[in-house]
């Protein structure tokens, strides 16, 4: 597919300033010049998106209709606040368990119109065509009483469309926010998301990403995170079920005593393709990062992890750890790993590692001699491989919710 977008698409945006229009057009021209990412780019060497889109879409529409709905069912598994997004746009929200004066949520508006060339042309495409999204701010010295579930719902009307959305989260000084990003979709479409997260001094953000069911969605997210002194960011990924998913995450550890923790437990099956790409920039002393990515692959699935740790010369006492592991259930699966360290400070503790392999027949045999069938034995090994990521969750009710959803996707029961 020669995916080129005419500049007339920008004219469909009403009530925007000339400055924003010029910003959008400039980004669109850059995207059209570069096109969809392919293996010619180092950051996409394992994921040829140009070929993937061409093989799965005859056309992609950029025009999106506004929709509203009101009869959405909220989860009853545990008490929570919620934000409902419909096709990426803010639909409704409820913070009944919180002091609403400490929370600000609204439709996203672009305030930074500074143009930049990107190695990832999908970022430019997002800058050119984004429509709404949400902006969430938490005031200083406020800790949420309950988790917030972001219901990210996509309707049937997005079939064969490419959706470009922006989200922005700001957690101010000494505040704490826990999110569950819960995606629900069945349609075949492309979602191209751009996210900015800023954590002010001594703030905490914990974020869990989860896909409800198997879907034909093709997802890409570029996430830019800024961590100021004493702040902590935790991201847990359980995005099994998506046909295609690439998370491109950058974190700038700007102040001392910052911590960035990224962990993933993925089960990929039936030609699913998922990539996690991270760049953790240690830019100040005494910062920590921890990454553990685990994949179980079956039936022509492909998993990728590209992780880079960068340590600036002034970032002494950095403690950075990175590990990827893959369990291959048959010979037609593929896992690619590319760990990198770029270190300019001399008093640091940095390590990385990567392992992949098939299920050990000795382990299966041992379990089967204890009375389990081969299928039951394999299930037990898969659970053991992935559950150390799930066990990071402290809340038992949320842990049970995540476990049941993950098992439903692995073992295909409702």
Beta strands, then each sheet from edge to edge (+ up, - down):
strand 1: 81-86
strand 2: 89-94
strand 3: 103-107
strand 4: 133-138
strand 5: 148-153
strand 6: 162-171
strand 7: 176-184
strand 8: 190-199
strand 9: 204-211
strand 10: 218-227
strand 11: 232-238
strand 12: 244-253
strand 13: 259-268
strand 14: 273-282
strand 15: 288-297
strand 16: 302-311
strand 17: 319-328
strand 18: 334-343
strand 19: 349-358
sheet 1: 2+ 1- 5- 7- 9- 11- 13- 15- 17- 19-
sheet 2: 3+ 4- 6- 8- 10- 12- 14- 16- 18-
end
